[in-house]
Amino acid sequence: MADKNTKVLSKLIIHAFEKNDFKKEVDSFTTPINPETFTKTSHIELDTSRGHGQPGTDPRYKSTAPEELKIEFILDGTKTMEGYLDSLKTMEVSDQIQAFTDCVQFDGKIHRPRFLIVRWGSEVKFPCVLSHLEINYSLFKANGDPLRAKISASFIKYETEAAIFAANHISSPDLTHQRIARGGDRLDLLTYEIYDDSVYFLQVARANDLTSPRNLKAGTALFFPPIDKNEA
């Protein structure tokens, strides 16, 4: 999906937060290939019961269930898919799945699924929690290791004032973010992913005492602080 402001084709990103105030981002996952479609579902619960011997029904409103977002995307290990995200291209499919599940699933520190924001372009900014995950393996190496998997994930909207505000300001330079570098990550690209502008990457490098910002070591914890917009 292209951002309507920049017209640049953007990847779908899932941002994970430590608490339901959505102030401290602790992880993220970028889909290596964008979903072909996504589905939003709203469900209104009605009482359709009727009295004995009465024809027809007069459905009465009971409640409205939270909105649901469903996405499906591919994780591939063949290294043949055009446009595949560089930071995941060299990873085994099992490791890619682990990176995804680490981001979205149960967090032992808070004893519940993580609080998330699913962001894609300028149209999808969805604060939520994971409600259903299905992994379908379809291609394998000779030793049985997976070479391709289809991820089907459903998310229930988490609709509070703080969640909605955070979703609408997810790329704000005034917020704090945290990342764990993976193999192939570049600081300028991570900076662009978070702030929608790579010009701040030197500020991020200084905040993390990085002497060589272009060579990130996998596993490095990176802190993305509020940015001084007047300093490039």
C-alpha positions in Angstrom: 0.0 0.0 0.0 1.3 3.4 -0.9 1.3 6.3 1.6 -1.0 8.9 0.2 1.3 11.7 1.4 4.6 10.3 0.1 3.3 8.0 -2.7 6.0 5.6 -1.6 5.1 1.9 -1.4 5.3 1.1 2.3 5.6 -2.2 4.2 3.1 -3.3 6.8 4.6 -2.8 10.3 3.4 -4.2 13.6 4.5 -2.1 16.6 4.6 -3.7 20.1 4.2 -1.8 23.3 5.1 -2.6 26.9 1.9 -1.1 28.4 -1.6 -0.1 27.4 -0.6 3.6 27.5 1.2 2.9 24.2 4.1 5.2 25.3 7.1 2.8 25.1 7.6 0.8 22.0 9.6 -2.4 22.7 9.6 -4.3 19.4 8.3 -4.3 15.9 7.9 -6.6 12.9 7.8 -5.6 9.3 6.2 -8.0 6.8 8.8 -8.9 4.2 6.1 -9.0 1.5 2.9 -7.0 1.9 -0.4 -8.7 2.2 -2.4 -8.8 -1.0 -5.6 -8.0 1.0 -6.7 -7.3 4.5 -10.1 -7.7 6.1 -11.8 -5.5 8.7 -14.9 -7.0 10.4 -17.5 -5.4 12.5 -20.1 -7.5 14.4 -23.3 -6.3 15.9 -25.0 -8.7 18.3 -28.8 -8.8 18.0 -31.5 -10.6 20.0 -33.5 -12.5 17.5 -35.6 -14.5 19.9 -39.3 -14.5 19.5 -42.3 -15.3 21.7 -44.1 -18.6 21.4 -46.5 -18.6 18.5 -45.4 -15.2 17.1 -44.5 -15.1 13.4 -41.3 -13.3 12.3 -38.8 -11.5 14.5 -38.0 -8.0 15.7 -34.2 -8.1 16.2 -33.2 -6.0 19.1 -29.7 -4.5 19.6 -27.6 -6.1 22.3 -24.0 -4.9 21.8 -21.3 -4.2 19.3 -18.2 -6.4 19.3 -14.8 -4.8 18.9 -13.6 -4.4 15.3 -11.4 -7.2 14.0 -8.5 -6.9 11.5 -7.3 -10.0 9.6 -4.1 -10.1 7.6 -2.4 -12.8 5.6 1.2 -12.8 4.4 4.0 -15.1 3.3 7.3 -15.8 5.0 9.8 -17.3 2.5 13.2 -18.9 2.7 13.9 -19.5 -1.0 15.5 -16.1 -1.6 13.7 -15.9 -4.9 10.8 -13.5 -4.1 11.2 -10.1 -5.6 11.0 -7.2 -3.2 11.6 -9.3 -0.1 12.7 -7.4 3.0 16.6 -7.5 3.1 16.8 -8.0 6.9 14.7 -11.2 6.7 15.9 -12.6 3.4 18.9 -14.3 4.9 17.0 -15.7 7.9 15.6 -19.2 8.0 11.8 -19.3 7.9 11.6 -20.7 11.4 13.6 -17.7 12.6 11.4 -15.3 10.7 8.3 -16.9 12.4 10.0 -16.6 15.8 10.7 -12.9 15.2 7.0 -12.4 14.3 5.6 -14.3 17.3 8.1 -12.7 19.7 6.7 -9.3 18.6 3.0 -10.1 18.8 2.3 -12.9 21.3 2.3 -13.4 25.1 4.6 -11.1 27.1 5.7 -12.7 30.4 6.4 -9.3 32.0 2.8 -8.2 31.7 1.2 -11.7 31.7 -0.9 -11.1 28.6 -0.6 -10.6 24.9 1.3 -7.5 23.9 -0.4 -4.2 23.0 0.0 -3.6 19.3 -0.5 -1.1 16.5 -0.7 -2.4 13.0 0.3 0.3 10.5 0.2 0.2 6.7 0.6 3.3 4.7 -1.7 6.1 5.8 -5.0 4.2 5.8 -4.3 1.4 8.4 -3.5 2.5 11.9 -5.0 -0.1 14.1 -4.4 -0.4 17.9 -5.1 -3.9 18.9 -4.1 -7.2 20.5 -3.6 -10.5 18.8 -6.7 -12.8 18.9 -5.9 -15.6 16.5 -2.8 -16.9 14.8 -2.5 -19.7 12.2 0.7 -20.8 10.4 0.4 -22.9 7.3 3.6 -24.5 6.0 3.7 -25.2 2.3 7.3 -25.8 1.1 10.1 -27.7 2.7 13.8 -28.5 2.4 14.9 -32.1 2.0 15.5 -32.4 5.8 12.0 -31.2 6.6 12.9 -27.6 7.5 10.2 -25.1 6.3 11.0 -23.0 3.2 7.7 -21.2 3.1 4.9 -20.4 5.5 1.6 -18.5 5.3 0.7 -16.4 8.3 -2.9 -15.7 9.0 -3.4 -13.4 12.0 -6.4 -11.7 13.5 -6.3 -8.7 15.8 -9.1 -7.3 18.0 -9.2 -3.5 18.2 -8.0 -2.0 21.5 -10.0 1.2 21.6 -9.0 3.6 24.3 -8.1 7.2 24.1 -4.4 6.5 24.6 -4.4 3.7 22.0 -6.2 5.9 19.4 -3.8 8.8 20.0 -0.7 6.5 19.7 -2.0 5.0 16.5 -2.5 8.4 15.0 1.0 9.6 16.1 3.0 6.3 15.6 5.7 8.0 13.6 6.0 11.1 15.7 9.6 12.2 16.5 8.3 13.1 19.9 7.8 9.5 21.0 10.3 7.0 22.4 10.9 3.7 20.5 13.1 0.6 21.1 14.4 -2.0 18.7 16.6 -5.1 18.7 18.8 -5.1 15.6 18.6 -8.1 13.4 21.0 -9.3 10.7 21.0 -7.0 7.7 19.4 -4.0 9.6 20.6 -0.5 8.8 20.3 2.4 11.1 19.1 4.8 8.4 16.4 2.5 7.3 15.2 1.8 10.9 15.2 5.6 11.5 13.0 6.0 8.4 10.7 3.2 9.5 10.2 4.9 12.9 10.2 8.6 12.0 9.3 8.5 8.3 12.5 10.4 7.7 16.1 9.0 7.7 17.6 12.4 8.2 17.6 11.8 12.0 19.8 8.7 11.9 22.9 10.6 13.2 21.0 11.7 16.2 20.0 8.2 16.9 23.6 7.0 16.4 24.8 9.5 19.0 22.0 8.5 21.5 23.2 4.9 21.2 27.0 5.7 21.2 27.4 4.1 17.9 30.8 4.7 16.3 29.8 2.9 13.0 26.1 3.4 12.4 26.1 1.6 9.1 27.3 -1.7 10.6 24.8 -2.9 13.2 25.5 -6.0 15.1 22.5 -8.4 15.4 21.1 -8.4 18.9 22.1 -4.8 19.6 19.4 -2.9 21.6 18.7 0.4 20.0 17.0 3.4 21.6 15.2 5.8 19.4 14.6 9.0 21.5 12.4 12.0 21.0 14.1 13.9 18.1 15.2 17.5 17.8 13.6 18.4 14.5 15.9 21.5 14.1 19.0 19.3 14.1 19.7 17.1 11.1 
